[in-house]
Amino acid sequence: MKMRWGFLNTGFRDGNGNMKFDEELALRLRNAIGPCTLRVYGWQPYTISIGFNQCMEDFDLHKIHEYGIDIVRRPTGGRAILHAHELTYSIAMYIESRSPREIYRYISEGLLHSLKLLGIDAQLSTNEINFQQHYQNPSSIPCFSHSTKYEIQFNECKLIGSAQRRYANVVLQHGSILLGPQHRQIVEFLAPHVQDSKKILEDYLAAHTIDIETILGRSVSFDETAECIKKGFESAWNMTFENDVTLTTEAMYLEAYEK
């Protein structure tokens, strides 16, 4: 049976609202309510999100709140991200017979097509990481400190970081598309016990991550990127989204996607 697909641009909201919205997409699809969904959104205020199993104690919560930044735990795995000047995508879809790696690659094809519409010829990472060793290293605290297989790179620098979670026969995957270099400021909010890694992380993020503004030499807006995401996935997956709407509250979402 061919999947039905909806497209949502939910604009900017706080960290807790964004994570609840993503999880709601997956849970509703698990209960056979509504279509599979590609959602794009931003963060207001800037927010640090940490992986489901990551330690909140790795961050200086007092300093985070002092700077007016939010912090939230994601329903997915992966490592910490400072969501600043970026577009975040999320996808809730049926797994069917795909492995987690196959889903990563499938979604990455849509992202690659989207980036080409912006004028960026990105590539898939081929890196294989020993995650047990990787997560024991303090330098792995930020998500963008390493690329995993099938994540998006440009000139071997990480451009998009993603994470997944399975809900029975449904997968939720979401990720950050860096519009500018502000994500690198995450090192300023590390807890004192990991401050020894700060300089290493600063240098690594500067050398191994990249953003759309740096690649293109111009500012790229959220709205321009959102339109390219929609068209890129339609092209890559040879389908058309049933809906193209901007929703700002869960109530509007529930009303529009009840059927």
C-alpha positions as CSV (number, residue, x, y, z in Angstrom):
1,M,0.0,0.0,0.0
2,K,1.3,3.4,-1.0
3,M,2.1,5.7,2.0
4,R,0.1,9.0,2.3
5,W,2.3,12.0,3.1
6,G,1.6,15.3,4.7
7,F,4.0,18.3,5.0
8,L,3.9,20.6,8.0
9,N,5.7,23.9,8.6
10,T,5.0,24.6,12.3
11,G,7.3,27.7,12.5
12,F,9.1,28.5,15.8
13,R,8.3,27.2,19.3
14,D,10.1,26.2,22.5
15,G,12.0,23.0,23.0
16,N,9.4,21.2,25.0
17,G,6.7,22.0,22.5
18,N,8.8,20.9,19.6
19,M,9.7,17.5,21.1
20,K,6.1,16.8,22.2
21,F,4.9,17.7,18.7
22,D,7.5,15.3,17.1
23,E,6.5,12.5,19.4
24,E,2.8,13.1,18.8
25,L,3.4,12.6,15.1
26,A,4.9,9.2,15.7
27,L,2.3,8.1,18.3
28,R,-0.6,9.1,16.1
29,L,0.8,7.3,13.1
30,R,1.4,4.2,15.2
31,N,-2.3,4.4,16.0
32,A,-3.1,4.7,12.2
33,I,-4.2,8.3,12.6
34,G,-3.3,10.6,9.7
35,P,-0.6,10.3,7.1
36,C,3.2,9.9,7.4
37,T,4.6,13.4,7.9
38,L,7.6,15.6,7.1
39,R,7.7,18.5,9.5
40,V,10.0,21.5,9.5
41,Y,10.4,23.9,12.4
42,G,12.6,26.3,14.3
43,W,13.3,27.0,18.0
44,Q,12.3,30.0,20.1
45,P,14.2,30.6,22.3
46,Y,17.5,28.9,21.2
47,T,17.5,25.4,22.8
48,I,20.0,22.7,23.7
49,S,18.5,19.3,23.1
50,I,20.2,16.2,24.5
51,G,19.8,12.6,23.6
52,F,17.4,10.3,25.4
53,N,20.2,8.6,27.4
54,Q,22.5,11.6,27.7
55,C,23.5,13.1,31.0
56,M,21.9,16.5,31.8
57,E,24.8,17.0,34.3
58,D,27.2,17.5,31.4
59,F,25.8,21.1,31.0
60,D,25.9,24.2,33.1
61,L,22.1,24.7,33.7
62,H,22.6,27.9,35.6
63,K,24.5,29.5,32.7
64,I,22.1,28.1,30.1
65,H,19.1,29.7,31.9
66,E,21.1,32.9,32.6
67,Y,21.5,33.4,28.8
68,G,17.9,32.8,28.1
69,I,18.5,29.4,26.4
70,D,16.2,26.4,26.9
71,I,17.3,22.8,27.4
72,V,15.2,19.7,26.7
73,R,15.6,16.0,26.4
74,R,14.8,14.5,23.0
75,P,12.7,11.3,22.6
76,T,15.4,10.0,20.3
77,G,19.1,9.1,20.9
78,G,22.2,10.8,19.8
79,R,24.1,13.6,21.4
80,A,23.6,17.3,22.3
81,I,22.8,20.1,19.8
82,L,22.5,23.8,20.3
83,H,19.5,24.7,18.1
84,A,20.2,28.2,17.0
85,H,20.3,29.4,13.4
86,E,19.0,26.2,11.7
87,L,16.0,24.4,10.2
88,T,15.0,21.2,12.0
89,Y,13.2,18.5,10.1
90,S,11.3,15.6,11.5
91,I,9.8,12.5,9.7
92,A,7.3,10.1,11.1
93,M,6.9,7.1,8.8
94,Y,6.1,3.4,8.7
95,I,9.2,1.2,8.9
96,E,8.0,-1.5,6.6
97,S,10.9,-3.9,6.1
98,R,13.7,-1.2,6.4
99,S,16.6,-1.4,8.9
100,P,17.5,1.7,10.8
101,R,20.5,2.3,8.5
102,E,18.3,1.9,5.4
103,I,15.9,4.5,6.8
104,Y,18.8,6.9,7.4
105,R,19.9,6.5,3.8
106,Y,16.3,6.8,2.4
107,I,15.7,10.0,4.3
108,S,19.2,11.3,3.4
109,E,18.4,11.0,-0.3
110,G,15.6,13.4,0.3
111,L,17.9,15.8,2.1
112,L,20.5,15.6,-0.6
113,H,17.9,16.5,-3.3
114,S,16.8,19.4,-1.0
115,L,20.3,20.8,-0.7
116,K,20.8,20.6,-4.4
117,L,17.9,23.0,-4.8
118,L,19.8,25.4,-2.6
119,G,22.9,25.0,-4.8
120,I,24.8,22.6,-2.5
121,D,26.3,19.3,-3.8
122,A,26.5,17.4,-0.5
123,Q,27.5,13.8,0.1
124,L,26.7,10.9,2.4
125,S,29.2,10.0,5.2
126,T,30.7,6.6,5.0
127,N,32.1,6.6,8.6
128,E,31.6,3.7,10.9
129,I,31.8,4.5,14.6
130,N,32.2,2.3,17.6
131,F,29.4,4.0,19.7
132,Q,30.4,2.4,23.0
133,Q,33.8,3.9,22.8
134,H,32.6,7.1,21.2
135,Y,30.0,7.9,24.0
136,Q,32.6,7.3,26.8
137,N,34.7,10.1,25.4
138,P,33.8,13.6,26.8
139,S,34.6,15.1,23.4
140,S,31.6,13.3,22.0
141,I,29.1,15.4,24.0
142,P,28.0,17.5,21.0
143,C,26.1,15.7,18.2
144,F,28.1,17.5,15.5
145,S,31.5,16.3,16.9
146,H,31.3,13.2,14.6
147,S,29.5,12.0,11.5
148,T,28.0,8.6,11.3
149,K,27.2,6.5,8.2
150,Y,24.7,8.1,5.8
151,E,24.6,11.5,7.5
152,I,25.1,14.5,5.3
153,Q,28.5,16.1,4.8
154,F,30.0,18.8,2.6
155,N,33.7,18.5,1.8
156,E,33.9,15.9,4.7
157,C,32.4,18.3,7.2
158,K,29.1,17.5,8.9
159,L,26.2,19.7,7.7
160,I,23.1,17.8,9.1
161,G,22.9,15.7,12.3
162,S,20.0,13.3,12.8
163,A,18.6,10.8,15.4
164,Q,16.0,8.1,15.4
165,R,13.5,6.3,17.6
166,R,11.2,3.4,16.8
167,Y,7.6,3.2,18.0
168,A,6.4,-0.3,17.1
169,N,5.9,-0.2,13.3
170,V,6.8,3.6,13.0
171,V,10.0,5.4,13.1
172,L,10.6,9.0,14.1
173,Q,13.7,10.7,12.7
174,H,14.6,14.3,13.2
175,G,17.7,16.4,12.5
176,S,19.3,19.8,12.4
177,I,20.2,21.5,9.1
178,L,22.7,24.1,9.9
179,L,21.9,27.5,8.4
180,G,24.8,29.3,10.2
181,P,27.7,28.5,12.6
182,Q,26.0,29.3,15.9
183,H,25.7,25.6,16.8
184,R,29.4,25.8,17.8
185,Q,28.6,28.0,20.8
186,I,27.4,24.8,22.6
187,V,30.9,24.5,24.2
188,E,30.2,27.6,26.2
189,F,27.5,25.8,28.2
190,L,29.4,22.7,29.3
191,A,29.5,21.9,33.0
192,P,32.7,22.5,34.9
193,H,33.7,18.9,35.1
194,V,34.0,18.7,31.3
195,Q,35.5,22.1,30.7
196,D,38.9,20.5,30.1
197,S,37.5,19.3,26.7
198,K,36.3,22.8,25.7
199,K,39.3,23.9,23.6
200,I,39.4,20.4,21.9
201,L,35.7,20.7,21.1
202,E,36.0,24.3,19.8
203,D,38.7,23.3,17.4
204,Y,37.0,20.1,16.3
205,L,33.7,21.7,15.6
206,A,35.3,24.5,13.7
207,A,37.3,22.0,11.6
208,H,34.7,19.2,11.1
209,T,31.3,21.0,10.8
210,I,30.0,23.4,8.2
211,D,26.8,25.4,7.6
212,I,24.8,26.6,4.6
213,E,25.8,30.2,5.0
214,T,29.5,29.3,4.9
215,I,29.1,27.1,1.9
216,L,27.1,29.5,-0.2
217,G,28.6,32.8,1.1
218,R,25.2,34.2,1.7
219,S,22.5,34.2,4.3
220,V,19.8,31.6,3.7
221,S,16.4,32.0,5.4
222,F,14.3,29.4,7.2
223,D,11.5,29.9,4.7
224,E,13.7,29.4,1.6
225,T,15.2,26.3,3.1
226,A,11.7,24.9,4.1
227,E,10.5,25.3,0.5
228,C,13.5,23.4,-0.8
229,I,13.0,20.6,1.7
230,K,9.4,20.1,0.5
231,K,10.3,20.1,-3.2
232,G,13.5,18.0,-2.6
233,F,11.7,15.2,-0.9
234,E,8.9,15.2,-3.5
235,S,11.6,14.9,-6.2
236,A,13.7,12.2,-4.4
237,W,10.7,10.1,-3.4
238,N,8.6,10.7,-6.5
239,M,5.5,11.7,-4.6
240,T,3.4,14.7,-3.7
241,F,2.5,15.9,-0.3
242,E,-1.2,16.0,0.4
243,N,-1.0,19.1,2.6
244,D,1.2,22.2,2.7
245,V,0.1,24.2,5.8
246,T,1.6,26.2,8.6
247,L,0.4,25.1,12.0
248,T,1.3,26.8,15.3
249,T,-0.6,24.9,17.9
250,E,-1.3,21.3,18.8
251,A,-5.0,22.0,18.6
252,M,-4.8,23.1,15.0
253,Y,-2.7,20.1,14.2
254,L,-5.1,17.7,15.7
255,E,-8.0,19.3,13.9
256,A,-6.3,19.3,10.5
257,Y,-4.9,15.7,10.8
258,E,-7.8,13.9,12.5
259,K,-8.9,12.2,9.3
